[in-house]
Amino acid sequence: MIFAEMNAKQTMKLFFPIFFLISGICHAQSGKEDVLALHKKKFEWMSSKQLDSLSALLDKDVLYIHSNGWIETKEDVLGNLESGKLSYRKVTVDKADAREYENTVIVQGSGLFEVALEGKPLDIKLNYTEVYVNVDGEWKLVSRHACKI
């Protein structure tokens, strides 16, 4: 066998690059999976007004762009959910795919958004794009944009 003829130092030189390559591939897959899970969890947090969890996910400079052109900052998102100006009754995700680029994951999805805006029920089918960036080991939502289907 080829490995039997190698000394310990040669074996380590061979296995370390392979280990780091495999680790990188696994990290990339878990990044997409982690973000897809957070992305769906975010809708639950919005529906149940778990604002602490939502706040931890939103980047300080997030822009949350709705299908009608309304743009919210992090403070706006949290404040409007808390006050009831905007309520998420239920979000049903039909499809969500993710692409990863270094420390960024882009989620493209579609679904039915059952919301209430200033107390008026509104059901909207949307396509949306969300951009997540890994900041100091934590995924942060930095941008969201939606359009009506």
N, C-alpha and C positions, 0 to 999 in steps of 0.2 A: 504494500500500500504506500501511496505517496506520503501520507501523513506520518507513517511510522518512521520514515527516513528523515523527517524534519526534526530539528531540535526545538526546545521550548520557545526560544526567542523567535525563530522563524514562524512557528505556529501562531504566536501572538500577533506577529505582523500581518499574517493572513486573516485572522479572525476578527481583529478590531475593525478594519474597514467594512467587513461584511456585517458585523454587529451594528455599526453606525448607519449603514445603508438600510438595514431592516428596521432599525429604530425610527429613522426618518420616514419611511413608508408607513409604518404603523401610526406615527404621530399625525401624518397628513390625513389618514383615514379617520382617526379619532377626532381631529379638528372639525371636519365636516359633520361627523355624527354628533359631536358635542353641540355645535351651533344649531343643527336641525332640531335637536331636543330642546335647546333653550328657546329657539324661535317658536316652537309650539307651546312651551311653558309660558312664554310671554303673553300669549292670548288668554291663557287661564288666569294669569295674574291680573290682566286688565279686566277680565270679566268679574273676578272676585275681589277686585280692588286691593290686591296685595301690593301696596305701593312701595314698601321697603324692598321687596324682591325686584320689582320693576325698576326702581331707582338704581339699584346696584347694577342692573344690566345696561341701562341707558348711559351713553357717554355724556360728559358734561356739555359737549357741543353738538349733540344729536339734532338733526332736522327730521321731523316727522311730517311728511307731505301727504295730505289726503287727496282723494280722487277729485274733489271739488276745488283744488288749488290751495286750500287752507294749510298753512305751515305752522307747526308747533315746535317750540323748543322743549328741552327736558322739563323745565319749570311749568310750561304750558300743559304738557301731557299729564304730568302728575296733578297739577292744580285742577284741570278740567275733569279728570277722573274723580278726584276727591269731591269736587263741588257737585258732580252729577251733570255738568254741562254736556259731557259726552259719556255715555254708558255703553259698554260692550255687553250685550245680553248673551250672545253666543257667537263663536267663530268656528266654522266648519272648513277645515283646510282640505281642498280637493287634491292638490298636488303641491309638492315642495321639493325642489332640487337644489343642490349646493355645489359650488365650485370654489376651490381653494387656491389662493395665490400667496405664497409665503405666509405672512401673518394676517391675511385677510380672507374671509369667507363671504361669498355673495350668494344669497338665497333668492331664488325666483319661485314664486308660488301663486296659487289662485285659490279662491274659496268664497264662501258665502259669509258675509259680515252682517250679523243682526245687531244693530246698534240703536241707540236713541240719542238724538241731538236736540238739546234743550227740551227734553221730554217727549219729542215726536219720534215714534218708531220709524226705522228705516232699515230695509233689507237690501244689501247691495252685493252683487257678484263682482269681485275685484281680481285683477292681476296685480301683483306687487313685487317689488325688489327691495331687499334689505341687505345692508352692508355691515358686516361685523369685523372688528379689528381686535387682535389679541394685544392687550396692553398689560404689561407686567404679569403675564400668565393668566389674565382674565379676559373673556370675550365681552366686548362692548358693542352695542348697536350704535353705529355712528350716522346712519342714514336709512330712511325708509321712504319709498315713493309708491303710490298706488294709482291705478286707473280703472275705470269702470269697464266691464266686459259688455 
